[in-house]
Amino acid sequence: RNVTGVQTCALPISGYLNNVVRQITLNFEVPRGAATLSADVSFLIHRDGTVTALRLLSRSGSYVFDQSCLGAVEAAARAGKFGPLPQGFTDDVLPVIFSFDPKRMR
């Protein structure tokens, strides 16, 4: 289930995934000089909307960029911006892989 690659899993959660993408994008600031970098993070969204297991899957080569990616997810999660998983989604946890690529995130 790749959110930014927009390989959405089940139709009942497509709106939910769009919100996840929007909230992370709103919290992501591209560090100066990092417009060509990319990184992938993974995390789990639990039934109540809490996030755990946040980690980098692939690094950009820039510590500052990688921390900005992690920080975007952390900020959205801390603020409760994802919300609880939708009723139509029957699993207790939604695994997410989010690809940070500033060229595609505008």
C-alpha positions as CSV (number, residue, x, y, z in Angstrom):
1,R,0.0,0.0,0.0
2,N,1.9,2.9,-1.3
3,V,0.3,6.3,-0.6
4,T,2.3,8.6,-2.8
5,G,2.7,6.1,-5.6
6,V,-1.0,6.2,-5.4
7,Q,-1.4,2.5,-5.4
8,T,-4.5,2.7,-3.2
9,C,-5.6,-0.5,-1.5
10,A,-9.3,-0.6,-1.1
11,L,-11.9,1.9,-2.4
12,P,-13.4,2.6,1.0
13,I,-10.2,4.2,2.1
14,S,-9.2,6.2,-0.9
15,G,-10.5,9.5,0.7
16,Y,-8.6,8.6,3.8
17,L,-5.4,8.0,1.9
18,N,-5.9,11.3,0.1
19,N,-6.1,13.0,3.5
20,V,-2.9,11.3,4.7
21,V,-1.0,12.5,1.6
22,R,-2.4,16.1,2.1
23,Q,-1.6,16.3,5.7
24,I,2.0,15.0,5.3
25,T,2.5,17.3,2.3
26,L,1.3,20.3,4.4
27,N,3.8,19.5,7.1
28,F,6.7,18.9,4.8
29,E,9.3,21.6,4.2
30,V,11.9,20.9,1.6
31,P,15.3,22.0,3.0
32,R,17.2,24.5,0.9
33,G,19.1,22.8,-2.0
34,A,17.2,19.5,-1.5
35,A,14.7,19.8,-4.4
36,T,16.2,16.8,-6.3
37,L,16.4,14.4,-3.3
38,S,14.0,11.7,-2.4
39,A,13.4,9.3,0.5
40,D,10.8,6.7,1.6
41,V,9.4,6.3,5.0
42,S,7.1,3.6,6.4
43,F,4.7,3.7,9.3
44,L,1.6,2.1,10.7
45,I,-1.7,3.9,11.3
46,H,-3.8,2.2,14.0
47,R,-7.5,2.0,14.2
48,D,-7.6,5.1,16.5
49,G,-5.4,7.1,14.1
50,T,-2.2,6.8,16.1
51,V,1.0,6.3,14.3
52,T,3.8,3.9,15.3
53,A,6.8,2.2,13.7
54,L,7.9,5.3,11.8
55,R,11.2,4.7,10.0
56,L,13.2,5.5,6.9
57,L,13.1,2.8,4.3
58,S,15.4,4.6,1.9
59,R,17.6,7.6,2.7
60,S,18.3,10.6,0.5
61,G,21.9,11.0,1.5
62,S,21.0,14.2,3.4
63,Y,20.4,14.0,7.1
64,V,18.5,17.3,7.1
65,F,16.2,16.1,4.2
66,D,15.6,12.7,5.9
67,Q,14.7,14.4,9.2
68,S,12.3,16.7,7.4
69,C,10.6,13.7,6.0
70,L,10.2,12.0,9.3
71,G,9.2,15.3,10.9
72,A,6.3,15.8,8.4
73,V,4.8,12.5,9.4
74,E,5.4,13.0,13.1
75,A,3.8,16.5,13.0
76,A,0.7,15.3,11.2
77,A,0.4,12.3,13.5
78,R,0.9,14.3,16.7
79,A,-1.8,16.8,15.6
80,G,-4.2,13.9,15.0
81,K,-4.6,15.0,11.4
82,F,-5.0,11.4,10.0
83,G,-8.0,10.6,12.2
84,P,-9.3,7.1,12.9
85,L,-9.3,4.5,10.2
86,P,-12.5,4.5,8.2
87,Q,-15.2,2.0,9.1
88,G,-15.0,0.4,5.6
89,F,-11.4,-0.6,6.3
90,T,-11.5,-3.8,8.4
91,D,-7.9,-4.3,9.4
92,D,-6.7,-2.9,12.7
93,V,-3.6,-1.3,11.2
94,L,-2.9,0.4,7.9
95,P,0.7,0.0,6.8
96,V,1.9,3.0,4.8
97,I,4.9,3.7,2.6
98,F,5.3,7.3,1.8
99,S,7.7,8.5,-0.9
100,F,9.0,12.0,-0.5
101,D,10.0,13.5,-3.8
102,P,9.7,17.3,-3.9
103,K,9.4,17.3,-7.7
104,R,6.1,15.3,-7.4
105,M,4.7,16.8,-4.2
106,R,3.8,20.3,-5.4
